[in-house]
């Protein structure tokens, strides 16, 4: 996914450079080209393609919060401590 994004960013940058260095081109036109062909489409694409990962991380955080939400002490002895001895 990132390889395609990097390649498209390179193409958009080269288009903007060609616009800026062209005899009929302007720096403003190069900035508009860079924004409309590079930054905006790449930002939208990366946001859409990153949705499954964000959803997966959110579900993992929610399930971890549910597991810890009981508010009770752990059932067994704390790690590294000996179990409590009962005296008769």
C-alpha angles and dihedrals in degrees: 000000000000093000092060091046092050091048092049091048089053092050092048091048091051090049090052091048091050090050093050095046096043117107090236095037130095135206089242089054089050091052091049090049091050093049098043098040100030123020102034098045093042093049091050093045094049091047093051095044091046093056097092092052093049090048091050092050092047092051091048091051091048093050091048090050091050092051091051096039095086092091092211127122116257114275097235132052118286114270112272095019126104117244115263114266120230117219123206 
